[in-house]
Amino acid sequence: MDKTEPRIITNELYFEEVQRLLNEGKEVCIRIKGNSMLPFIKNGDRVLLEAYRGAPLRSGANILAKHEGKFVFHRYVGKKNGNIVLAGDGNIALHEYVTSSDIIAIATKHYSGDSDLAKDINSTWPRFRGMSWYRLRIVRRVINALKRRFLT
């Protein structure tokens, strides 16, 4: 096999290694798969992660967590009934409810596509922008319903 060919491994094995590196105090850069974080983070973008050590979460932070046996990368949007509430920016209705022990890492940097230009996504403006987009969910749902009704 050519050494430049990509190898496919399971998510479980991949994130086991991510967790090991984070536990050693290293930052880890991962590639995002899926569109749940649109419009801010796209499929194929990369994020730099730091291990979550139990500090209070900042509203709008981008979190890597384990939810119902799967790994999710979504935004921290609040707390409910003692649980941490996560939501993907591209989702207009779904939430994940996790505990602090389910949180693996916090994203600090975002790299669009194959760019090496890092954007700080844990600073005030990106978190505020993400939370503003989250709070517009009801408006986004109405717009989607109107589009379906009148444009199909």
N, CA and C atoms as an extended XYZ file, in Angstrom:
456
Properties=species:S:1:pos:R:3:atomname:S:1:resname:S:1:resid:I:1 pbc="F F F"
N         0.848       -1.183        0.000 N   MET     1
C         0.000        0.000        0.000 CA  MET     1
C         0.891        1.244        0.000 C   MET     1
N         0.536        2.211       -0.808 N   ASP     2
C         1.254        3.480       -0.880 CA  ASP     2
C         1.076        4.231        0.439 C   ASP     2
N         2.167        4.739        1.002 N   LYS     3
C         2.103        5.405        2.308 CA  LYS     3
C         1.328        6.717        2.285 C   LYS     3
N         1.080        7.287        1.084 N   THR     4
C         0.334        8.542        1.009 CA  THR     4
C        -1.165        8.317        0.910 C   THR     4
N        -1.596        7.084        0.747 N   GLU     5
C        -3.028        6.794        0.690 CA  GLU     5
C        -3.636        6.956        2.074 C   GLU     5
N        -4.798        7.590        2.128 N   PRO     6
C        -5.452        7.706        3.441 CA  PRO     6
C        -5.911        6.337        3.943 C   PRO     6
N        -5.875        6.178        5.223 N   ARG     7
C        -6.367        4.953        5.844 CA  ARG     7
C        -7.648        5.282        6.586 C   ARG     7
N        -8.565        4.359        6.575 N   ILE     8
C        -9.833        4.563        7.267 CA  ILE     8
C        -9.794        3.780        8.577 C   ILE     8
N       -10.084        4.508        9.665 N   ILE     9
C       -10.173        3.869       10.978 CA  ILE     9
C       -11.532        4.218       11.571 C   ILE     9
N       -11.936        3.496       12.579 N   THR    10
C       -13.228        3.765       13.209 CA  THR    10
C       -13.173        5.059       14.005 C   THR    10
N       -14.331        5.692       14.163 N   ASN    11
C       -14.420        6.888       14.999 CA  ASN    11
C       -13.957        6.594       16.421 C   ASN    11
N       -14.317        5.422       16.916 N   GLU    12
C       -13.951        5.048       18.287 CA  GLU    12
C       -12.439        5.056       18.462 C   GLU    12
N       -11.725        4.432       17.542 N   LEU    13
C       -10.266        4.381       17.602 CA  LEU    13
C        -9.670        5.778       17.410 C   LEU    13
N       -10.218        6.529       16.467 N   TYR    14
C        -9.735        7.886       16.202 CA  TYR    14
C        -9.852        8.766       17.447 C   TYR    14
N       -11.041        8.785       18.060 N   PHE    15
C       -11.246        9.659       19.212 CA  PHE    15
C       -10.579        9.132       20.475 C   PHE    15
N       -10.310        7.837       20.521 N   GLU    16
C        -9.508        7.291       21.617 CA  GLU    16
C        -8.108        7.914       21.578 C   GLU    16
N        -7.548        8.017       20.379 N   GLU    17
C        -6.227        8.637       20.218 CA  GLU    17
C        -6.288       10.140       20.488 C   GLU    17
N        -7.348       10.800       20.033 N   VAL    18
C        -7.527       12.234       20.326 CA  VAL    18
C        -7.557       12.450       21.837 C   VAL    18
N        -8.335       11.633       22.538 N   GLN    19
C        -8.416       11.752       24.002 CA  GLN    19
C        -7.073       11.497       24.671 C   GLN    19
N        -6.338       10.510       24.188 N   ARG    20
C        -5.026       10.203       24.767 CA  ARG    20
C        -4.100       11.407       24.643 C   ARG    20
N        -4.046       12.005       23.468 N   LEU    21
C        -3.190       13.171       23.255 CA  LEU    21
C        -3.631       14.358       24.109 C   LEU    21
N        -4.928       14.576       24.200 N   LEU    22
C        -5.440       15.664       25.044 CA  LEU    22
C        -5.083       15.419       26.507 C   LEU    22
N        -5.201       14.178       26.960 N   ASN    23
C        -4.854       13.832       28.342 CA  ASN    23
C        -3.381       14.059       28.644 C   ASN    23
N        -2.543       13.988       27.599 N   GLU    24
C        -1.113       14.267       27.763 CA  GLU    24
C        -0.825       15.773       27.766 C   GLU    24
N        -1.880       16.575       27.648 N   GLY    25
C        -1.709       18.025       27.665 CA  GLY    25
C        -1.426       18.641       26.304 C   GLY    25
N        -1.576       17.848       25.255 N   LYS    26
C        -1.314       18.345       23.907 CA  LYS    26
C        -2.582       18.919       23.296 C   LYS    26
N        -2.404       19.871       22.381 N   GLU    27
C        -3.514       20.343       21.574 CA  GLU    27
C        -3.645       19.388       20.395 C   GLU    27
N        -4.867       19.208       19.913 N   VAL    28
C        -5.120       18.287       18.809 CA  VAL    28
C        -5.969       18.994       17.762 C   VAL    28
N        -5.542       18.873       16.514 N   CYS    29
C        -6.288       19.443       15.401 CA  CYS    29
C        -7.068       18.318       14.725 C   CYS    29
N        -8.382       18.499       14.601 N   ILE    30
C        -9.209       17.487       13.930 CA  ILE    30
C        -9.949       18.122       12.765 C   ILE    30
N       -10.291       17.283       11.798 N   ARG    31
C       -11.086       17.732       10.652 CA  ARG    31
C       -12.554       17.467       10.961 C   ARG    31
N       -13.394       18.451       10.691 N   ILE    32
C       -14.823       18.340       10.957 CA  ILE    32
C       -15.502       17.576        9.825 C   ILE    32
N       -16.366       16.654       10.206 N   LYS    33
C       -17.128       15.882        9.234 CA  LYS    33
C       -18.601       16.199        9.438 C   LYS    33
N       -19.267       16.620        8.376 N   GLY    34
C       -20.695       16.927        8.453 CA  GLY    34
C       -20.970       18.416        8.363 C   GLY    34
N       -22.254       18.740        8.318 N   ASN    35
C       -22.680       20.128        8.126 CA  ASN    35
C       -23.462       20.700        9.301 C   ASN    35
N       -23.410       20.056       10.434 N   SER    36
C       -24.223       20.520       11.558 CA  SER    36
C       -23.764       21.855       12.138 C   SER    36
N       -22.572       22.305       11.776 N   MET    37
C       -22.082       23.581       12.315 CA  MET    37
C       -22.114       24.711       11.284 C   MET    37
N       -22.798       24.478       10.165 N   LEU    38
C       -22.977       25.548        9.183 CA  LEU    38
C       -23.789       26.687        9.792 C   LEU    38
N       -23.559       27.911        9.503 N   PRO    39
C       -22.715       28.408        8.425 CA  PRO    39
C       -21.276       28.729        8.857 C   PRO    39
N       -20.936       28.539       10.111 N   PHE    40
C       -19.638       29.004       10.618 CA  PHE    40
C       -18.505       28.005       10.402 C   PHE    40
N       -18.788       26.726       10.556 N   ILE    41
C       -17.778       25.687       10.357 CA  ILE    41
C       -18.339       24.696        9.352 C   ILE    41
N       -17.580       24.462        8.288 N   LYS    42
C       -18.044       23.626        7.182 CA  LYS    42
C       -17.393       22.246        7.206 C   LYS    42
N       -18.027       21.313        6.529 N   ASN    43
C       -17.473       19.983        6.350 CA  ASN    43
C       -16.063       20.109        5.768 C   ASN    43
N       -15.089       19.474        6.395 N   GLY    44
C       -13.708       19.520        5.930 CA  GLY    44
C       -12.850       20.569        6.616 C   GLY    44
N       -13.468       21.540        7.298 N   ASP    45
C       -12.690       22.512        8.070 CA  ASP    45
C       -12.003       21.789        9.220 C   ASP    45
N       -10.996       22.448        9.795 N   ARG    46
C       -10.295       21.882       10.945 CA  ARG    46
C       -10.458       22.787       12.160 C   ARG    46
N       -10.427       22.173       13.337 N   VAL    47
C       -10.447       22.928       14.590 CA  VAL    47
C        -9.333       22.418       15.501 C   VAL    47
N        -8.780       23.334       16.269 N   LEU    48
C        -7.759       22.986       17.247 CA  LEU    48
C        -8.436       22.845       18.600 C   LEU    48
N        -8.186       21.722       19.255 N   LEU    49
C        -8.841       21.400       20.521 CA  LEU    49
C        -7.872       21.446       21.689 C   LEU    49
N        -8.387       21.895       22.827 N   GLU    50
C        -7.693       21.793       24.114 CA  GLU    50
C        -8.554       20.943       25.030 C   GLU    50
N        -7.926       20.148       25.862 N   ALA    51
C        -8.663       19.288       26.787 CA  ALA    51
C        -9.551       20.128       27.697 C   ALA    51
N       -10.734       19.628       27.971 N   TYR    52
C       -11.641       20.279       28.921 CA  TYR    52
C       -11.257       19.806       30.313 C   TYR    52
N       -10.980       20.741       31.193 N   ARG    53
C       -10.517       20.414       32.546 CA  ARG    53
C       -11.526       20.802       33.628 C   ARG    53
N       -12.786       21.045       33.239 N   GLY    54
C       -13.824       21.315       34.227 CA  GLY    54
C       -14.069       22.782       34.532 C   GLY    54
N       -13.385       23.673       33.860 N   ALA    55
C       -13.608       25.113       34.080 CA  ALA    55
C       -15.021       25.474       33.634 C   ALA    55
N       -15.586       26.547       34.183 N   PRO    56
C       -16.923       26.966       33.729 CA  PRO    56
C       -16.925       27.211       32.218 C   PRO    56
N       -17.953       26.713       31.569 N   LEU    57
C       -18.065       26.876       30.119 CA  LEU    57
C       -18.524       28.276       29.776 C   LEU    57
N       -17.991       28.803       28.700 N   ARG    58
C       -18.382       30.122       28.219 CA  ARG    58
C       -19.489       29.953       27.183 C   ARG    58
N       -20.546       30.716       27.327 N   SER    59
C       -21.664       30.641       26.401 CA  SER    59
C       -21.177       30.777       24.967 C   SER    59
N       -21.603       29.847       24.109 N   GLY    60
C       -21.223       29.888       22.710 CA  GLY    60
C       -19.954       29.137       22.373 C   GLY    60
N       -19.301       28.545       23.367 N   ALA    61
C       -18.064       27.795       23.102 CA  ALA    61
C       -18.373       26.579       22.234 C   ALA    61
N       -17.419       26.199       21.398 N   ASN    62
C       -17.538       25.007       20.552 CA  ASN    62
C       -16.923       23.835       21.306 C   ASN    62
N       -17.705       22.781       21.457 N   ILE    63
C       -17.378       21.677       22.355 CA  ILE    63
C       -17.317       20.356       21.592 C   ILE    63
N       -16.325       19.534       21.913 N   LEU    64
C       -16.318       18.138       21.486 CA  LEU    64
C       -16.770       17.324       22.690 C   LEU    64
N       -17.842       16.555       22.508 N   ALA    65
C       -18.389       15.772       23.614 CA  ALA    65
C       -18.858       14.416       23.105 C   ALA    65
N       -19.076       13.532       24.042 N   LYS    66
C       -19.638       12.226       23.706 CA  LYS    66
C       -21.110       12.261       24.121 C   LYS    66
N       -21.975       11.929       23.159 N   HIS    67
C       -23.420       11.956       23.397 CA  HIS    67
C       -24.019       10.650       22.890 C   HIS    67
N       -24.595        9.900       23.801 N   GLU    68
C       -25.224        8.625       23.471 CA  GLU    68
C       -24.308        7.725       22.642 C   GLU    68
N       -23.050        7.665       23.068 N   GLY    69
C       -22.080        6.781       22.438 CA  GLY    69
C       -21.422        7.322       21.179 C   GLY    69
N       -21.824        8.527       20.741 N   LYS    70
C       -21.241        9.115       19.540 CA  LYS    70
C       -20.567       10.433       19.901 C   LYS    70
N       -19.601       10.820       19.084 N   PHE    71
C       -18.904       12.075       19.301 CA  PHE    71
C       -19.608       13.183       18.529 C   PHE    71
N       -19.820       14.309       19.197 N   VAL    72
C       -20.451       15.461       18.556 CA  VAL    72
C       -19.578       16.688       18.776 C   VAL    72
N       -19.579       17.551       17.781 N   PHE    73
C       -18.896       18.833       17.886 CA  PHE    73
C       -19.963       19.894       17.678 C   PHE    73
N       -20.422       20.472       18.800 N   HIS    74
C       -21.505       21.449       18.757 CA  HIS    74
C       -21.241       22.588       19.728 C   HIS    74
N       -22.131       23.559       19.697 N   ARG    75
C       -21.991       24.772       20.500 CA  ARG    75
C       -22.667       24.607       21.863 C   ARG    75
N       -22.004       25.108       22.907 N   TYR    76
C       -22.599       25.142       24.248 CA  TYR    76
C       -23.597       26.296       24.280 C   TYR    76
N       -24.877       25.961       24.530 N   VAL    77
C       -25.919       26.994       24.496 CA  VAL    77
C       -26.607       27.206       25.834 C   VAL    77
N       -26.281       26.425       26.852 N   GLY    78
C       -26.884       26.652       28.163 CA  GLY    78
C       -26.928       25.399       29.012 C   GLY    78
N       -27.700       25.508       30.088 N   LYS    79
C       -27.902       24.379       31.006 CA  LYS    79
C       -29.395       24.185       31.211 C   LYS    79
N       -29.781       22.927       31.419 N   LYS    80
C       -31.179       22.616       31.685 CA  LYS    80
C       -31.240       21.370       32.551 C   LYS    80
N       -31.927       21.483       33.679 N   ASN    81
C       -32.081       20.359       34.606 CA  ASN    81
C       -30.751       19.727       34.977 C   ASN    81
N       -29.727       20.553       35.181 N   GLY    82
C       -28.415       20.065       35.571 CA  GLY    82
C       -27.569       19.533       34.427 C   GLY    82
N       -28.111       19.514       33.227 N   ASN    83
C       -27.360       19.039       32.057 CA  ASN    83
C       -26.827       20.210       31.245 C   ASN    83
N       -25.794       19.953       30.493 N   ILE    84
C       -25.211       20.921       29.570 CA  ILE    84
C       -25.921       20.726       28.239 C   ILE    84
N       -26.376       21.840       27.650 N   VAL    85
C       -27.127       21.781       26.407 CA  VAL    85
C       -26.218       22.200       25.251 C   VAL    85
N       -26.151       21.338       24.236 N   LEU    86
C       -25.372       21.602       23.028 CA  LEU    86
C       -26.309       21.659       21.835 C   LEU    86
N       -25.940       22.456       20.834 N   ALA    87
C       -26.726       22.523       19.601 CA  ALA    87
C       -25.786       22.807       18.433 C   ALA    87
N       -26.034       22.161       17.323 N   GLY    88
C       -25.292       22.456       16.104 CA  GLY    88
C       -25.821       23.740       15.488 C   GLY    88
N       -24.938       24.566       14.964 N   ASP    89
C       -25.360       25.830       14.365 CA  ASP    89
C       -26.317       25.608       13.195 C   ASP    89
N       -26.144       24.519       12.470 N   GLY    90
C       -26.988       24.242       11.315 CA  GLY    90
C       -28.314       23.602       11.673 C   GLY    90
N       -28.488       23.181       12.924 N   ASN    91
C       -29.736       22.558       13.354 CA  ASN    91
C       -30.723       23.636       13.797 C   ASN    91
N       -31.989       23.449       13.431 N   ILE    92
C       -32.977       24.449       13.846 CA  ILE    92
C       -33.896       23.948       14.949 C   ILE    92
N       -33.694       22.709       15.395 N   ALA    93
C       -34.554       22.207       16.460 CA  ALA    93
C       -33.840       21.305       17.461 C   ALA    93
N       -32.854       20.538       17.027 N   LEU    94
C       -32.248       19.511       17.884 CA  LEU    94
C       -31.299       20.091       18.933 C   LEU    94
N       -31.247       19.402       20.071 N   HIS    95
C       -30.295       19.690       21.142 CA  HIS    95
C       -29.699       18.366       21.608 C   HIS    95
N       -28.512       18.427       22.184 N   GLU    96
C       -27.954       17.281       22.897 CA  GLU    96
C       -27.795       17.696       24.346 C   GLU    96
N       -28.097       16.786       25.240 N   TYR    97
C       -27.952       17.037       26.672 CA  TYR    97
C       -26.852       16.117       27.184 C   TYR    97
N       -25.804       16.716       27.742 N   VAL    98
C       -24.662       15.957       28.232 CA  VAL    98
C       -24.313       16.436       29.641 C   VAL    98
N       -23.433       15.696       30.288 N   THR    99
C       -22.908       16.120       31.582 CA  THR    99
C       -21.483       16.627       31.376 C   THR    99
N       -20.928       17.265       32.378 N   SER   100
C       -19.562       17.785       32.227 CA  SER   100
C       -18.559       16.655       31.997 C   SER   100
N       -18.846       15.460       32.493 N   SER   101
C       -17.924       14.341       32.266 CA  SER   101
C       -17.972       13.842       30.816 C   SER   101
N       -18.981       14.224       30.059 N   ASP   102
C       -19.074       13.859       28.639 CA  ASP   102
C       -18.264       14.792       27.750 C   ASP   102
N       -17.866       15.942       28.291 N   ILE   103
C       -17.135       16.920       27.489 CA  ILE   103
C       -15.670       16.503       27.407 C   ILE   103
N       -15.158       16.472       26.197 N   ILE   104
C       -13.780       16.052       25.961 CA  ILE   104
C       -12.868       17.252       25.766 C   ILE   104
N       -13.326       18.214       24.955 N   ALA   105
C       -12.441       19.328       24.605 CA  ALA   105
C       -13.230       20.573       24.210 C   ALA   105
N       -12.513       21.680       24.243 N   ILE   106
C       -13.019       22.978       23.795 CA  ILE   106
C       -12.186       23.375       22.575 C   ILE   106
N       -12.848       23.848       21.528 N   ALA   107
C       -12.127       24.316       20.345 CA  ALA   107
C       -11.633       25.741       20.583 C   ALA   107
N       -10.396       25.993       20.178 N   THR   108
C        -9.822       27.328       20.347 CA  THR   108
C        -9.550       28.025       19.021 C   THR   108
N        -9.279       27.246       17.978 N   LYS   109
C        -8.956       27.805       16.659 CA  LYS   109
C        -9.752       27.091       15.576 C   LYS   109
N       -10.005       27.821       14.491 N   HIS   110
C       -10.726       27.281       13.341 CA  HIS   110
C        -9.918       27.569       12.089 C   HIS   110
N        -9.752       26.546       11.262 N   TYR   111
C        -9.047       26.656        9.985 CA  TYR   111
C       -10.032       26.320        8.870 C   TYR   111
N       -10.369       27.290        8.029 N   SER   112
C       -11.310       27.057        6.924 CA  SER   112
C       -10.641       26.254        5.827 C   SER   112
N       -11.330       25.202        5.379 N   GLY   113
C       -10.809       24.380        4.284 CA  GLY   113
C        -9.403       23.897        4.571 C   GLY   113
N        -8.510       24.108        3.614 N   ASP   114
C        -7.120       23.696        3.775 CA  ASP   114
C        -6.214       24.861        4.149 C   ASP   114
N        -6.805       25.980        4.546 N   SER   115
C        -6.032       27.160        4.923 CA  SER   115
C        -5.265       26.909        6.220 C   SER   115
N        -4.095       27.524        6.309 N   ASP   116
C        -3.325       27.470        7.551 CA  ASP   116
C        -3.547       28.715        8.397 C   ASP   116
N        -4.463       29.579        7.963 N   LEU   117
C        -4.796       30.793        8.705 CA  LEU   117
C        -5.794       30.444        9.808 C   LEU   117
N        -5.366       30.600       11.049 N   ALA   118
C        -6.207       30.237       12.192 CA  ALA   118
C        -7.061       31.418       12.631 C   ALA   118
N        -8.328       31.126       12.932 N   LYS   119
C        -9.227       32.117       13.510 CA  LYS   119
C        -9.540       31.682       14.934 C   LYS   119
N        -9.451       32.609       15.877 N   ASP   120
C        -9.766       32.328       17.268 CA  ASP   120
C       -11.278       32.194       17.402 C   ASP   120
N       -11.778       30.989       17.693 N   ILE   121
C       -13.231       30.819       17.811 CA  ILE   121
C       -13.711       30.779       19.260 C   ILE   121
N       -12.806       30.986       20.183 N   ASN   122
C       -13.207       30.976       21.586 CA  ASN   122
C       -13.195       32.383       22.180 C   ASN   122
N       -12.993       33.386       21.340 N   SER   123
C       -13.020       34.767       21.825 CA  SER   123
C       -14.467       35.273       21.814 C   SER   123
N       -14.664       36.460       22.319 N   THR   124
C       -16.007       36.997       22.526 CA  THR   124
C       -16.831       37.086       21.243 C   THR   124
N       -16.287       37.687       20.178 N   TRP   125
C       -17.086       37.907       18.971 CA  TRP   125
C       -17.577       36.605       18.332 C   TRP   125
N       -16.732       35.598       18.079 N   PRO   126
C       -17.252       34.365       17.469 CA  PRO   126
C       -18.286       33.653       18.352 C   PRO   126
N       -18.101       33.699       19.664 N   ARG   127
C       -19.079       33.069       20.557 CA  ARG   127
C       -20.399       33.846       20.538 C   ARG   127
N       -20.322       35.178       20.542 N   PHE   128
C       -21.517       36.024       20.481 CA  PHE   128
C       -22.264       35.796       19.164 C   PHE   128
N       -21.534       35.781       18.064 N   ARG   129
C       -22.122       35.557       16.743 CA  ARG   129
C       -22.834       34.200       16.699 C   ARG   129
N       -22.193       33.169       17.231 N   GLY   130
C       -22.794       31.842       17.255 CA  GLY   130
C       -24.048       31.785       18.109 C   GLY   130
N       -24.017       32.443       19.246 N   MET   131
C       -25.204       32.456       20.116 CA  MET   131
C       -26.331       33.279       19.496 C   MET   131
N       -25.981       34.338       18.792 N   SER   132
C       -27.008       35.133       18.105 CA  SER   132
C       -27.687       34.281       17.035 C   SER   132
N       -26.913       33.523       16.283 N   TRP   133
C       -27.447       32.622       15.268 CA  TRP   133
C       -28.336       31.570       15.918 C   TRP   133
N       -27.922       31.050       17.059 N   TYR   134
C       -28.720       30.062       17.791 CA  TYR   134
C       -30.061       30.664       18.212 C   TYR   134
N       -30.036       31.886       18.720 N   ARG   135
C       -31.277       32.525       19.189 CA  ARG   135
C       -32.231       32.859       18.048 C   ARG   135
N       -31.735       32.834       16.830 N   LEU   136
C       -32.590       33.072       15.658 CA  LEU   136
C       -33.225       31.778       15.138 C   LEU   136
N       -33.094       30.695       15.879 N   ARG   137
C       -33.618       29.403       15.426 CA  ARG   137
C       -35.098       29.458       15.076 C   ARG   137
N       -35.890       30.106       15.902 N   ILE   138
C       -37.333       30.160       15.640 CA  ILE   138
C       -37.604       30.893       14.326 C   ILE   138
N       -36.898       31.986       14.094 N   VAL   139
C       -37.043       32.733       12.840 CA  VAL   139
C       -36.596       31.858       11.673 C   VAL   139
N       -35.504       31.144       11.835 N   ARG   140
C       -35.007       30.265       10.776 CA  ARG   140
C       -36.006       29.142       10.476 C   ARG   140
N       -36.677       28.627       11.518 N   ARG   141
C       -37.708       27.597       11.310 CA  ARG   141
C       -38.876       28.147       10.502 C   ARG   141
N       -39.316       29.355       10.843 N   VAL   142
C       -40.431       29.980       10.122 CA  VAL   142
C       -40.054       30.204        8.661 C   VAL   142
N       -38.855       30.715        8.421 N   ILE   143
C       -38.403       30.948        7.046 CA  ILE   143
C       -38.351       29.641        6.266 C   ILE   143
N       -37.832       28.582        6.891 N   ASN   144
C       -37.782       27.280        6.218 CA  ASN   144
C       -39.174       26.768        5.894 C   ASN   144
N       -40.122       26.941        6.830 N   ALA   145
C       -41.494       26.491        6.587 CA  ALA   145
C       -42.124       27.282        5.446 C   ALA   145
N       -41.887       28.587        5.412 N   LEU   146
C       -42.425       29.420        4.328 CA  LEU   146
C       -41.817       29.029        2.986 C   LEU   146
N       -40.541       28.743        2.971 N   LYS   147
C       -39.884       28.307        1.735 CA  LYS   147
C       -40.514       27.006        1.228 C   LYS   147
N       -40.703       26.061        2.127 N   ARG   148
C       -41.303       24.781        1.744 CA  ARG   148
C       -42.717       24.977        1.208 C   ARG   148
N       -43.450       25.868        1.855 N   ARG   149
C       -44.854       26.080        1.485 CA  ARG   149
C       -44.996       26.786        0.148 C   ARG   149
N       -44.165       27.804       -0.086 N   PHE   150
C       -44.375       28.648       -1.258 CA  PHE   150
C       -43.387       28.419       -2.392 C   PHE   150
N       -42.307       27.728       -2.145 N   LEU   151
C       -41.316       27.545       -3.198 CA  LEU   151
C       -41.240       26.120       -3.719 C   LEU   151
N       -42.144       25.266       -3.260 N   THR   152
C       -42.127       23.888       -3.786 CA  THR   152
C       -43.376       23.580       -4.559 C   THR   152
